[in-house]
Every structure is written in structure tokens, then in C-alpha cells.
Amino acid sequence: MKNYFYDGTFNGLLTVLNRILHSKNAISFDVFNIQNKKQVNLFDDFEFIETDKEIAKQMWTLLRKNSSIGTNHIYKSFLANENEHYLLSLLVKIAANQELSKKEFIQIEKSADKIEREKNKILSYLRYNSQLRNTTTIYIKSKYKVEFLLTKNIRSLFHQHTDWQIINSYQNHCIQFSNSRFTSKKVISKNQEVPLQKQMNPFKLAG
């Protein structure tokens, strides 16, 4: 079995997909977040995959062409922390232009619906709390990577700001909008206190 390590991003997973499609391991493989690299000695055959955004873009285009709905559900399932090996196996099927089974489709649809509900909760909170519009930093606390689905909506809600950021303190992750571009990065550990003056309406979801 071939074992792949990647950086934990969806672009990274798509880069792994490309490697699998160009190898003989389309069936026998496993994938792990690089944060688990200490486990590497447990495996006989492994490879670290460096994320390539251009390759990821090509894979995304191929997948969307073969099954746009299925691909979108898988992406949202990934953000909802669905098992990455399972999702990668579905991506292999879609890349080969194979239909997902009814059971597979229902499972990713449920995961996609779960994170969509979370997204809608946050948006409702933002829309009905106009005082938040006066800040450029929004704190959320969600076990899902829902911030990736909020960027366009918040860009519209906070159009008066040229720069802003969403910080998911549970995921230790931040998405920033600056100079008309989105960037994402890791932030301080959730075990560290956020200074009081920076705590702007944090709220917890998906508990």
C-alpha cells in the first residue's frame, strides 16, 4: 500500500489525487495529514506530496466537468471533517468519470448539508448584528472549516472595508481579505488567550 502525506488543505488533497491518477496505486493507497508525520516510521512505503495549486486547479476543473454536484459535496464534506481517505477514493472515481453509488452520494450530501447549516447560522448572526460591521475582525468558534464558505458573503456584507479577516479559533485558522485577494493561514493556538481588546463578538457553533 502507498501512503501519502499532504498539508491538510483541499488543494493538497487534489495534488495527491493527481499523483494517484498517474501511478499504479489508484486502489491501494492511504492519505494522512502531514501533522501526523511522526507515524511515518510505521509504513513501508510513503511519500510526502507538496501542494501544487496549478495541478489542484486542473484536477478541480476535471472533477467539476465530470460531476459538479458530487465534487461540490465532497469539498464541503472535506470542510466538515469527513474522512479524507474516503473522500479521496470518491474523487478517484469521479476523475475516472464513474458514478458514485447512492450510498456514497447520500453520505457526502449529509456532510455538505451539515456545514451549509452552520454557514447559514453564522450569516444570520452577522446580518442581524449590524454592530459587527464596524469591525474588520470576526471571530467564530466552529469545529468545521466553515470560514472557507463565508468569504464571498462576508465580502458583500463588509463591502465598506477594504481589509478584513475571519478567525476560527477552534481550527486555529484565519482567512484574510486584503488588496482584493484572499489568503489563509494558521493563527495562535486555541490554548492561548485572545487579548480582550481583540475579542469582537466571538460565538460558538457546531458544538
N, C-alpha and C positions, 0 to 999 in steps of 0.2 A: 504493500500500500504506500502511495505517495502522500506525504504530509506537507501542507503549505502553511507558512506563517505570513500574515499580512498586517497592515497597520490599524485595522479595525474600522476603516472607512468603507463606504459603499463603493467608491472609486477603486479602493484597494481590492474589494471583492470582485469587481468587474475585471480588474487586471489579472487576478487569479483565474477567473473564468477563461480569459484569453489563453493563458498558459495551458490550462487543461485541454482546451479545444485543439491545441497544437501539440499535444502529447498523446501518449498511449494510456493515459490514466483517467479517461472520461467516466469510468465506472468505479475504479478502486482508488479513492482519494479521501483525504480529510483536510479540514482547514481550521486554523487557530489564530486568534488574535495574538499579535507579537508580544503583548503583555504577558503571555504565558510561555515565553521563550525558555524559561527555566526547565520546562518539560522536554526540551529538545533532545536531551540525552536518552529519553525513553524510546525514541524512534530510530529505526534503522535507516530510513530514507526520508529526508526532509529538504525543504528549500524555502528560503526567505524571498518573498516577492516584493519588489519595490514598486510602489504605486506609480502608474503612468497615466496621467489624465487624458492624454490623447487616445491611448488604447481604450481606456474606460469609455470615452465618448463614442468611439467606434462600436464597442460592444453594446452600449445603450441604444444606439441607432439601430443596430441589427435586431436586438431584442424587441424594441418598440415596433419595428416593422413586422415581426412575426406574431407578436401578441401584446398590444399596447396595454390592455386592461390587466392581463396577467402580470406584466412587467411592473406596472404601477403598484399593484397589490404586493408584489414581492418587495419592492422598495420600501413601502410603508411597513410591511412586516419586519423588515430589517430594522427600521427605526423603532419598532415596537418590541425589539429584542427576541424575535423568533430565532430558533436555532440556525446558525449560519451555514452549517453543513447541509441541512435540509434545504435551505433557500438556494444554496449554490447548486444542488442537484436539480432543482426546478429550473434554474437558469440554464443549465446544460441542456435540458430538454427543450426549452424554448429556443435556444440558439440553434438546435438541430431541427427546428420547425416541427416539433412534436407537441401534441395537445396534452395539457395537464389533465389528470383524472379528475372526476367530480369531487372526490375526497380531498385531493390536493388543492383544488381551486377554492373549495369551501373553507379550508383551514386558513389560507392566506387572506381570503376575503374577510374572515372574522378578525384577524390581526389588523388588517387595514382599517376596518370599521372601528376597532378599539382605539387606534391612535387618532382617527378622524374625530371621534367624540371628544377626546382630550383636547385636540386643537380647537374645536368649537367652544369648549368651556373657557379656554384662555381668551379667545377672541371676544366672547360675550362679556367677559370681565373687563377687557380693555375698552370696548365700545361704550359700556355704561359707567365707566370711571374716567371721566374726561380729565380729571386732575393728573392722570398719568401722562397726558400729552405734554406736560411741562417738563418732563424728564427725558433724557436721552439714554437712560439705562433701565432696562426692565429685568427684574429677577423673577424666575419661576423655579419651582422645585418639582420635577417630574421624573419618574423612573424611565420614561420613554424619551427618545431623542426628538421630541415634538418640535423643537425650535427650528428644525430644518424645513418644516412645513409652514412656518409662520412668516417667513421673510417677506414675501410679496404683500401679504395682508398688512403687516406692520409698516411696511414702506408706504402703503397707501394711507394708513391711519396717522402716521407720523410724518406726513409729507412736508411739514413745516421745518423739520430738522434735516440737515444735510448729512449728519453723522449720528448713529445710534447703535445700540448693542442689546442683544438678548443673552442673559446669562442663566443657564440651567445649573443651579448649584448642586443638584443631585448627581448630574452627569459630569460635573467639573468641566463644563464646556461653554464656549461663548461664540456667538455669531455676530460679527460686526458689519455695519454698512458704512462705508467711507469712500469718498471720491467715486461715487456711483458703482462701487464694487462690493461684493460680499466676500468676507473671509471668515474662516473658522479656526478656533484654536482652543487648547486646554487652558483652564484657569486654575485658581488656587484650590487646594484640597477642600473638600466639604467639611473636613475636620477643623479647618481654620475658621476663625470668626471673621465675618464680613464687617468692616468698620461701620459703626452706627450711622454716620453721615452718608454712607453709600447704600444703606438699606432702603430701597424705594419700592414699597408695596410688594414685598415677596409673598407668594402664595403657593400652597402645596396642592398638587393634583396627582392622580393615579396612585393614591396611597394604598 
